[in-house]
Amino acid sequence: MPVLINAQTLSKRYDSKTLFREISVTIQEGERIGLIGPNGAGKSTLLKILAGLEHADEGKVETARGARIAYLAQEDEFPPGSTVEGVLLEALHDERGAQALPSRLDERGRRTRAAILMGKLGFGDGDARADTLSGGWRKRLAIGRRLIVEPDLLLLDEPTNHLDLGGISWLERFLEKATFAYVLISHDRLFLEKVTNRVVELNPRYPAGFFSVQGRYSDFVEKREELLAALEKHEQSLAILVKREVEWLRRGPPARTTKAGARIDAAHRKISSLSEMRRHSAQGGNIAVDFNAGNRRTNNLVIARDIAKSMGGRKLFSGLEIELSPGTRLGILGNNGIGKTTLLRVLAGQLAPDEGTVRHAPQLRVVMFDQNREQLDRAQTLRRALSPNSDMVTFRGQGIHVVSWAQRFLFRPDQLDNPVGMLSGGEQARVMIARMMQQPADLLLLDEPTNDLDIPSLEVLEKGLIEFPGAIVLITHDRHMLDRVCTVMVGLHDGAVADLYTDLSQWETAEKRLASAARREPAPPKEPRSKPVPARRKLTHAEKKELAGMEERIPAAEGEVAELKKIVADPAVAADYARMRTECQRLHDAQVLVDQLYHRWHELESMR
């Protein structure tokens, strides 16, 4: 097949850290490549180099003549005030990114092409404001902006970010029908299984710095285990040889003959080779997750009877019956905004149900992972976040020095005095898990713990949850983890419909059935009904004015968040502890304001 990109011996460093060294990759027409690897391995940087947005320190990238390469970033940004159609039309005029379509397209042709693509993406209104779209629809528009130039190769960086289960399913169906080649970065294992025909892992633990397998993700996992087993066996054999040679060197060769000199040189080469293998193995390390169970024998930890809850005038669920016992692992399923976090908080006792009762066992010990990570003080150092009162951490009754505890979660000693606010999203998630493990628990409540975690961390977290003997309530968009971990699932649907399921496929089938029924539902009769239907309350004059002002308040608030993120990332600010604490608090407050504004905007829009 024709080659679209041929990249040879690429190396990239940032400051004193080497991201990758002498990586070579060839991308051909028709390939659907999943690019995976631990956080910090350089996946996003490699993708930008292939897109021509960054340059490698060494090596070269050759692109086929005339090939159109399009790049989709992690975050979706659109010009203020732009419409769905306007974003797509602007992409056709943009000569800076992917090579645009030939200028033979007149204005009518451009609008026709945009209309066809909007139909494929599911947009019914081209005049809809881009900045009012939900996360899932923003992602669709971002993808459309790249597809309208008809690329030969599409490079996607974490395309499932901000997508709920429905959005991920749509993206899978879309990519399965794609006629172009693509490379995508993802930590979603089920997504990789469905949409890729080749998987490449960027990881320094491999001798070449990467490992590539033709086939789906399951094929990759099988081949990877075979390779790692072979590498481990080779390392063990080499260690035995090195031990023998070291003993010989300690005895001292009888004479510096040519034969003895050659053996000495060979011994040093073996020692160097073993050191290199162990260095690679250490770089590919995983976090260690082992939640501390409270050993409670009570059968019923939480009993929820006939519970119902409404928020913002909308009923989220009703008539739910849930029992949590040791060994119960409950998954909560549903699309964004359906009420998953609200249900978790009701089960936790943080919110009271509108109807029904929630009863906890006496002295129930609950440990929670909050998706907004509000338990973290972003101005606090990593050292104090892991061990607030001293440099010793108590785990299962034993004292562990904070340096060793940090290394268990892949933190370097030189990171311990950095503010938590400077850590990446994945690193902050590991801090949350480390803190949870220190607390004995009867019930673990986890709200999106998988956000920002790489695949090795996901696999270890999965294992830790499965081995936890207490009860678990889990919310996540990681479908692989839901199916592996959960013993029962409660699915939430539109219209306050809620039910229990044994696995994810049952919920997906029910979701499709309910959506199909809603589309077939006949229009309400125009004649008056026998029973009067209460009219929806109209917006007051003040509320109309408030809604109109949201168009200015939300972008302004988001701009404030962006500016504060730049300030927090400034090394000069990080060096000033007092200022760092102040700026991190300002950033937190600004983000809370943005969330509140969006919630209020949705509330006013639904009333309108």
C-alpha positions in Angstrom: 0.0 0.0 0.0 1.2 3.6 -0.6 3.1 5.2 2.2 1.6 8.4 3.6 4.3 9.2 6.2 7.8 7.7 6.7 9.4 8.9 9.9 12.9 7.7 10.6 15.0 7.7 13.8 13.1 10.5 15.6 14.4 11.7 18.9 13.0 14.4 21.2 14.1 15.9 24.5 12.6 18.5 26.8 15.0 20.2 29.1 17.0 17.3 30.6 14.3 14.6 29.9 14.4 12.4 26.9 10.9 11.6 25.7 11.9 9.1 23.0 15.0 8.2 21.1 15.4 6.9 17.5 11.8 6.1 16.9 10.9 5.0 13.3 7.3 4.6 12.1 5.7 4.2 8.7 2.0 4.9 8.1 0.3 3.5 5.0 -3.1 4.1 3.4 -5.9 2.2 5.1 -4.1 1.8 8.4 -6.0 2.5 11.6 -3.3 2.9 14.3 -3.8 3.2 18.0 -0.9 4.9 19.7 -0.6 4.1 23.4 1.9 4.3 26.2 2.4 5.6 29.8 1.8 9.2 30.6 4.9 11.2 29.8 6.2 8.8 27.1 5.8 11.5 24.4 2.7 10.3 22.5 1.2 13.8 21.9 4.6 15.2 21.0 5.2 12.4 18.5 1.8 13.0 16.9 2.6 16.8 16.6 5.9 16.0 14.9 4.1 13.7 12.4 1.6 16.5 11.8 4.4 19.0 11.2 3.5 21.2 14.2 6.7 20.4 16.1 10.2 19.4 15.0 12.2 16.4 16.2 15.7 17.1 17.6 17.0 14.3 15.4 15.6 12.3 12.5 13.3 13.2 9.7 9.6 12.9 8.6 8.8 12.4 4.9 5.2 13.0 3.7 3.9 11.6 0.5 3.5 14.3 -2.2 0.0 15.8 -2.2 -1.1 13.9 0.9 -3.5 15.9 3.1 -2.7 15.5 6.8 -5.1 16.8 9.4 -4.5 17.0 13.2 -7.2 17.0 15.9 -5.9 18.4 19.3 -7.1 17.2 22.7 -8.9 20.4 23.5 -11.5 21.9 21.1 -11.2 25.6 20.5 -13.5 27.7 18.2 -13.5 31.4 17.4 -15.9 33.4 19.7 -19.4 33.7 18.4 -18.8 31.2 15.5 -21.6 28.9 14.3 -21.4 25.3 13.4 -21.6 26.0 9.7 -19.2 28.9 10.1 -16.5 26.7 11.7 -16.7 24.2 8.8 -16.6 26.9 6.1 -13.6 28.6 7.8 -11.8 25.3 7.7 -12.1 25.2 3.9 -10.5 28.6 3.7 -7.7 27.8 6.1 -4.5 27.0 4.3 -2.3 26.7 7.5 -3.4 23.3 8.8 -4.1 20.4 6.5 -3.7 21.2 2.8 -7.1 22.6 2.0 -9.3 21.5 -0.9 -8.6 23.0 -4.3 -9.9 26.5 -4.9 -12.2 25.2 -7.7 -14.9 25.0 -5.0 -17.1 28.1 -5.2 -19.1 29.5 -2.3 -22.1 27.3 -3.2 -19.9 24.2 -3.4 -18.4 25.0 0.0 -21.8 25.4 1.6 -23.0 22.2 0.0 -20.0 20.3 1.3 -20.5 21.8 4.8 -24.2 20.8 4.7 -23.5 17.2 3.7 -20.9 16.9 6.5 -23.2 18.4 9.1 -25.8 15.7 8.1 -23.2 13.0 8.6 -22.2 14.4 12.0 -25.8 14.7 13.1 -26.1 18.5 13.3 -29.6 19.7 12.4 -28.9 23.4 12.8 -25.9 25.0 11.1 -26.6 28.3 12.8 -26.2 26.9 16.3 -23.4 28.7 18.3 -20.3 26.6 18.7 -19.7 27.9 22.2 -23.1 26.6 23.4 -22.5 23.0 22.4 -22.0 20.3 25.0 -18.6 18.5 25.2 -19.7 15.6 22.9 -21.1 17.9 20.2 -18.0 20.2 20.4 -15.9 17.1 19.7 -18.1 16.2 16.7 -17.7 19.7 15.3 -13.9 19.6 15.9 -13.7 16.3 14.0 -15.9 17.8 11.2 -13.5 20.8 10.9 -10.7 18.4 10.1 -12.8 16.0 7.9 -14.1 18.8 5.6 -10.8 19.0 3.8 -11.0 15.3 3.0 -7.7 14.3 4.6 -5.8 11.2 3.6 -4.6 10.8 7.2 -6.2 12.1 10.3 -4.1 12.4 13.6 -6.3 12.4 16.7 -5.1 13.1 20.2 -7.4 11.6 22.8 -10.6 12.0 20.8 -12.7 10.4 23.5 -11.9 13.1 26.0 -15.2 14.8 27.3 -17.3 12.2 25.5 -19.9 10.2 27.4 -20.8 6.6 26.6 -23.2 7.6 23.8 -20.6 9.9 22.3 -17.9 7.2 22.4 -20.3 4.8 20.6 -21.0 7.4 17.9 -17.3 8.0 17.4 -16.7 4.2 17.1 -19.4 3.9 14.4 -18.0 6.9 12.6 -14.4 5.7 12.5 -15.5 2.1 11.5 -16.9 3.6 8.3 -13.9 5.9 7.7 -12.3 5.9 4.2 -9.1 7.7 5.4 -6.2 6.4 7.4 -5.8 7.6 11.0 -3.6 7.5 14.1 -5.2 8.1 17.4 -4.0 8.3 21.0 -6.3 6.7 23.5 -6.4 5.0 26.9 -9.8 3.4 26.2 -9.1 -0.3 25.6 -12.5 -1.2 24.3 -12.4 1.7 21.9 -8.9 0.6 20.6 -10.2 -2.9 20.2 -13.1 -1.7 17.9 -11.4 0.9 15.7 -7.8 -0.1 15.2 -6.0 -2.6 13.0 -2.5 -1.8 14.4 -1.4 -0.8 17.9 1.9 0.9 18.7 3.1 1.3 22.3 5.6 4.1 23.0 7.5 2.9 26.1 11.2 3.1 27.1 11.0 -0.4 28.6 11.2 -1.9 25.1 14.7 -2.2 23.7 13.7 -0.2 20.6 11.6 2.3 22.6 8.4 1.1 21.1 6.5 -2.1 20.2 4.2 -2.4 17.2 1.7 -5.2 16.5 -0.6 -5.7 13.5 -4.2 -6.4 14.6 -6.6 -5.3 17.3 -5.8 -4.3 20.9 -6.4 -7.9 22.1 -3.8 -9.1 19.6 -1.4 -6.5 20.9 -1.9 -7.5 24.6 -1.2 -11.2 23.7 2.0 -10.4 21.7 3.2 -7.9 24.4 2.9 -10.5 27.1 5.0 -12.9 25.0 7.6 -10.2 24.5 7.8 -9.2 28.1 8.1 -12.8 29.2 10.9 -13.3 26.8 12.7 -10.2 28.0 12.3 -11.2 31.6 13.7 -14.7 30.8 16.6 -13.1 29.0 17.2 -10.7 31.9 17.3 -13.6 34.3 19.7 -15.6 32.2 21.9 -12.6 31.7 21.9 -12.0 35.5 23.2 -15.5 36.1 26.0 -15.0 33.6 26.9 -11.6 35.1 27.0 -13.1 38.6 29.4 -15.8 37.4 31.6 -13.3 35.6 31.7 -11.0 38.6 32.8 -13.8 40.8 35.6 -14.6 38.3 36.6 -11.0 38.2 36.8 -10.8 42.0 39.1 -13.9 42.0 41.3 -12.1 39.5 42.5 -13.7 36.2 45.7 -15.7 36.6 47.4 -13.6 33.9 46.6 -10.7 31.7 46.7 -12.9 28.6 44.8 -12.1 25.4 42.2 -14.7 26.3 41.8 -13.3 29.9 41.6 -9.8 28.5 38.8 -10.8 26.0 36.8 -12.4 28.8 37.2 -9.3 31.0 35.9 -7.1 28.1 33.0 -9.6 27.5 32.1 -9.5 31.2 31.9 -5.7 31.2 29.7 -5.8 28.2 27.4 -8.3 29.9 27.2 -6.1 33.0 26.4 -3.0 30.9 23.8 -4.9 29.0 22.1 -6.1 32.2 22.2 -2.6 33.6 20.5 -1.3 30.5 17.8 -3.9 30.6 17.1 -3.1 34.2 16.9 0.6 33.4 14.4 -0.1 30.7 12.3 -2.3 33.0 12.4 0.4 35.8 11.2 3.1 33.3 8.2 0.9 32.5 7.1 0.5 36.1 3.5 0.6 37.3 1.8 2.1 40.3 0.9 -0.4 43.1 -2.8 -0.2 44.2 -4.0 -2.1 47.3 -7.1 -0.6 49.0 -7.3 -1.0 52.8 -10.4 -2.9 53.6 -12.1 -2.4 57.0 -12.9 -6.1 57.4 -16.6 -5.4 58.3 -18.7 -8.5 58.5 -22.1 -6.7 58.2 -24.1 -8.1 55.2 -26.0 -4.8 54.5 -23.7 -1.8 54.3 -26.1 0.5 52.4 -29.8 -0.1 51.7 -31.7 2.3 49.4 -35.5 1.8 49.2 -37.6 3.4 46.5 -35.4 6.4 46.1 -36.1 9.3 43.8 -34.3 12.6 43.1 -34.9 15.7 41.1 -32.4 18.5 40.3 -33.2 21.9 38.7 -36.9 20.9 38.3 -36.0 17.7 36.3 -36.5 14.2 37.7 -33.4 12.2 37.4 -34.5 8.8 38.7 -37.3 7.3 40.8 -38.2 3.9 42.3 -34.7 2.7 42.7 -33.9 -0.2 45.0 -30.2 -0.7 45.8 -28.4 -2.9 48.3 -24.6 -2.8 48.9 -22.9 -5.6 50.7 -19.2 -6.7 51.0 -18.2 -7.8 47.6 -20.9 -5.8 45.7 -19.3 -3.7 43.0 -22.0 -1.4 41.5 -21.4 0.5 38.3 -23.5 3.6 37.5 -24.2 4.0 33.7 -25.6 6.9 31.7 -24.7 9.8 29.5 -23.5 13.1 30.7 -26.0 15.1 32.7 -28.2 12.1 33.4 -27.7 12.1 37.2 -24.9 9.6 37.9 -22.9 11.8 40.3 -26.2 12.8 42.0 -27.1 9.1 42.6 -23.6 8.4 44.0 -23.9 11.3 46.4 -27.4 10.1 47.5 -25.9 6.7 48.3 -23.0 8.4 50.1 -25.5 10.3 52.3 -24.2 13.7 51.0 -27.6 14.4 49.4 -31.0 13.4 50.8 -33.4 11.6 48.4 -36.7 13.4 47.5 -38.5 10.1 48.1 -37.6 6.9 49.7 -34.8 6.1 52.3 -31.1 5.4 52.4 -29.8 3.6 55.4 -26.1 3.1 56.3 -24.7 0.4 58.6 -23.5 1.9 61.9 -20.1 3.5 61.8 -19.8 2.8 58.0 -16.4 3.9 56.7 -16.7 5.5 53.3 -13.7 6.7 51.2 -14.5 8.7 48.1 -12.7 9.7 44.8 -14.2 13.0 43.6 -14.0 13.6 39.9 -13.3 17.3 40.5 -10.5 16.4 43.0 -11.7 19.1 45.4 -10.0 17.2 48.3 -6.6 18.3 46.9 -5.0 21.6 47.9 -3.3 22.6 44.7 -0.9 24.9 46.6 0.2 22.1 48.9 3.4 20.3 48.1 3.3 16.7 46.9 5.1 15.7 50.1 2.4 17.1 52.3 -0.4 15.9 50.1 0.9 12.3 50.5 1.9 12.6 54.2 0.3 15.7 55.8 2.0 15.5 59.3 5.4 13.9 58.8 7.7 12.2 56.4 6.3 8.8 57.4 3.1 7.2 55.9 1.2 4.6 57.8 -0.1 1.8 55.6 -1.7 -1.3 57.0 -0.1 -0.5 60.4 3.4 -0.1 59.1 5.5 3.0 58.6 6.7 3.8 55.1 8.9 6.8 54.3 7.2 9.3 52.1 9.9 8.9 49.4 9.2 5.2 49.1 5.5 5.8 49.2 5.8 8.4 46.4 7.9 6.0 44.3 5.1 3.4 44.6 3.0 5.8 42.6 5.7 6.6 40.1 6.7 10.0 41.6 10.4 11.0 41.6 12.0 12.3 44.9 12.7 15.6 43.2 8.9 16.1 42.7 8.1 16.0 46.4 8.5 19.7 47.0 6.5 20.8 43.9 3.0 22.1 44.4 0.2 19.7 43.6 -1.2 22.3 41.1 1.9 21.7 38.9 1.2 18.0 38.5 -0.5 16.6 35.4 -4.0 15.3 35.5 -2.8 11.7 35.7 -0.4 12.5 38.5 -3.1 14.2 40.5 -5.3 11.1 40.1 -2.4 9.0 41.4 -2.2 11.3 44.5 -5.9 10.8 45.1 -5.5 7.0 44.9 -2.5 7.1 47.2 -4.5 9.0 49.8 -7.5 6.7 49.5 -5.3 3.6 50.1 -4.2 5.0 53.5 -7.8 5.0 54.8 -9.5 1.8 56.0 -12.8 1.5 54.1 -16.0 -0.5 54.0 -17.3 1.3 50.9 -15.4 2.9 48.1 -17.2 5.6 46.0 -15.3 6.4 42.8 -16.6 9.2 40.5 -14.5 9.1 37.3 -11.3 7.8 38.7 -10.0 6.8 35.3 -9.8 10.3 33.8 -6.2 11.1 32.8 -4.8 7.6 33.8 -2.8 5.7 31.3 -3.4 2.0 30.4 -0.9 0.5 32.8 -2.4 2.5 35.7 -5.9 1.5 34.6 -5.0 -2.1 34.6 -3.5 -1.9 38.1 -6.4 0.1 39.4 -8.8 -2.5 38.0 -6.9 -5.3 39.8 -7.0 -3.4 43.1 -10.8 -2.8 42.8 -11.5 -6.4 42.0 -9.5 -7.6 45.0 -11.1 -5.1 47.4 -13.4 -7.2 49.7 -15.7 -4.3 50.6 -18.4 -2.6 48.5 -17.7 -0.3 45.6 -19.8 2.2 43.6 -18.1 3.2 40.4 -18.8 5.8 37.8 -16.5 5.8 34.7 -16.6 6.1 30.9 -14.1 3.2 30.7 -16.3 0.4 29.5 -13.6 -2.2 29.8 -13.3 -1.4 33.5 -17.0 -1.4 34.0 -17.4 -4.9 32.6 -14.3 -6.3 34.4 -15.0 -4.8 37.8 -18.7 -4.5 38.3 -21.0 -7.3 39.5 -24.1 -5.3 38.9 -25.0 -2.0 37.1 -27.7 0.6 37.5 -28.4 2.3 34.2 -29.9 5.8 34.0 -31.8 6.9 30.9 -33.7 10.0 29.8 -37.1 10.5 31.2 -36.0 9.4 34.8 -35.9 5.8 33.6 -33.6 3.7 35.8 -33.0 -0.1 36.0 -30.5 -2.7 37.1 -28.4 -4.6 34.5 -25.9 -7.4 34.7 -23.5 -5.9 32.1 -22.8 -3.0 29.9 -24.4 -4.6 26.8 -27.8 -4.9 28.5 -27.7 -1.1 29.2 -26.7 -0.3 25.7 -29.6 -2.4 24.3 -32.0 -0.7 26.6 -30.7 2.7 25.7 -31.2 2.0 21.9 -34.7 0.7 22.6 -35.7 3.7 24.6 -34.2 6.1 22.0 -36.0 4.3 19.2 -39.3 4.4 21.1 -38.9 8.1 21.7 -38.4 8.7 17.9 -41.5 6.7 17.1 -43.7 8.4 19.7 -46.6 10.2 18.0 -47.0 13.9 18.2 -49.4 15.0 21.0 -52.9 15.7 19.8 -53.8 19.3 19.2 -57.3 19.1 20.8 -57.4 19.6 24.6 -56.9 16.6 26.7 -59.4 15.4 29.3 -56.9 16.3 32.0 -55.4 19.7 32.1 -51.6 19.7 31.6 -49.7 22.2 33.7 -47.9 24.7 31.4 -44.2 25.0 31.7 -43.3 28.2 33.7 -42.0 30.9 31.4 -38.9 32.9 32.0 -39.4 36.1 34.0 -38.0 39.4 32.6 -35.0 39.1 35.0 -34.3 35.5 33.9 -34.4 36.5 30.2 -32.0 39.3 30.9 -29.7 36.8 32.9 -29.8 34.3 30.0 -28.9 37.0 27.4 -25.9 38.0 29.6 -24.6 34.4 29.7 -23.2 34.9 26.2 -20.7 37.4 27.6 -20.2 36.0 31.2 -19.3 32.4 30.2 -16.5 33.3 27.7 -15.2 35.9 30.1 -15.1 33.4 33.0 -13.4 30.8 30.7 -10.9 33.4 29.7 -10.1 34.1 33.4 -9.5 30.3 33.9 -7.1 30.2 30.9 -5.1 33.2 32.2 -4.9 31.7 35.7 -3.6 28.4 34.3 -0.8 30.3 32.6 0.1 32.0 35.9 0.1 28.8 37.9 2.4 27.2 35.2 4.9 30.0 35.5 8.1 28.7 37.3 8.5 32.1 39.0 5.1 31.7 40.6 5.8 28.1 41.6 8.9 29.2 43.4 6.8 31.5 45.6 4.8 29.2 47.9 2.5 32.0 49.2 1.7 33.3 45.8 1.3 29.8 44.4 -1.3 29.0 47.1 -3.2 32.3 46.3 -3.2 31.7 42.5 -4.2 28.1 42.8 -7.2 29.1 45.0 -8.1 31.8 42.4 -7.9 29.2 39.7 -10.1 26.8 41.7 -12.7 29.5 42.3 -12.7 30.6 38.7 -13.3 27.0 37.5 -16.1 26.6 40.0 -17.7 29.8 38.6 -17.5 28.5 35.0 -19.2 25.2 36.1 -21.9 27.2 38.0 -22.5 29.4 34.9 -22.9 26.4 32.6 -25.3 24.8 35.0 -27.4 27.9 35.3 -27.3 28.4 31.5 -28.7 24.8 31.0 -31.3 25.5 33.6 -32.5 28.7 31.9 -32.4 27.1 28.4 -34.5 24.2 29.5 -37.2 26.6 30.9 -37.1 28.6 27.7 
